[in-house]
Amino acid sequence: MDLYDVMRTAFSAREFTPDPVDDATLYRILDNARFAPSGGNRQGWRVIVIRDPATKAAVAEAALPAARRYAAQVAAGENPWNTVVPTKLTPEQVAAAPVPPLLTEPYRAAPVLLAVCVDLSVVAAIDQELDRIGITGGASIYPFAWNILLAARNEGLGGTLTTMPVSREPDLQALLGLPPQFAVATVITLGRPARQLTRLKRKPVEAFATLERFDGPPLTRPS
Ligand SMILES: Cc1cc2nc3c(=O)[nH]c(=O)nc-3n(C[C@H](O)[C@H](O)[C@H](O)COP(=O)(O)O)c2cc1C
């Protein structure tokens, strides 16, 4: 597959065939994903391969509270879990929200989960003194996580980069035996997609790229 084709068709698979994902395939995926960049080339990643049904179920349980709030905020027309505009929902409203099964069931159904963790003692969080949520620290782990999904697509596999379980990170740390300085960046669900989506919904370049300044003219397709 051409690289641009891979990039344009790497969708979030949430339904899988029962085909297992063997260690040899996982090894190939990680052996290519490891060429991702990280700040100072510190490569603070650790990957935990999860196939035990009890562990998968515990990850699904960990995702539940975040998924509930996510669904409640979407239903209320909010941008879920954003750190700029506080939610107007009460805890009671959140507690009453139904959780879409697609936000929890793939952890149980996927043949394998990859908990992608990162050693915070080697991550350069350059924005840590700014008065906003940290963002640059994630840049030392998410390129690696996305490389895993691109490599998986190259193997005919698919999955979803998920973060819902991370709101219960202490539970995951206990479940997986993580040392305290290890954060969970994502739990990737992985398997053979039940079907292929090829038309991803994304904004056009003109909607997000401008010349020279935020309010500059849009970068347009050359004619
Ligand atoms: C940082 C991040 C966190 C995400 N967390 C979740 C998640 O917890 N659960 C989930 O089902 N999908 C999650 N997704 C997947 C997005 O929902 C998905 O990328 C988006 O809806 C686009 O879907 P598509 O790639 O199939 O077009 C996450 C994606 C990113 C990049």
The ligand as a Gaussian input file, in Angstrom:
#p B3LYP/6-31G(d) Opt

LIG

0 1
 C       -6.167000      11.293000      21.449000
 C       -7.260000      10.364000      20.972000
 C       -8.072000       9.749000      21.895000
 C       -9.077000       8.895000      21.482000
 N       -9.794000       8.207000      22.427000
 C      -10.729000       7.322000      22.038000
 C      -11.404000       6.522000      22.990000
 O      -11.132000       6.582000      24.186000
 N      -12.352000       5.651000      22.552000
 C      -12.634000       5.527000      21.210000
 O      -13.495000       4.717000      20.865000
 N      -11.992000       6.265000      20.278000
 C      -11.035000       7.138000      20.653000
 N      -10.334000       7.853000      19.708000
 C      -10.618000       7.653000      18.275000
 C      -11.362000       8.835000      17.666000
 O      -12.692000       8.797000      18.104000
 C      -11.252000       8.740000      16.148000
 O       -9.915000       8.932000      15.775000
 C      -12.082000       9.771000      15.431000
 O      -13.435000       9.664000      15.782000
 C      -11.959000       9.625000      13.906000
 O      -12.459000       8.358000      13.538000
 P      -11.974000       7.684000      12.180000
 O      -10.502000       7.659000      12.266000
 O      -12.587000       6.302000      12.143000
 O      -12.449000       8.549000      11.067000
 C       -9.319000       8.683000      20.103000
 C       -8.476000       9.309000      19.166000
 C       -7.450000      10.113000      19.591000
 C       -6.517000      10.719000      18.565000

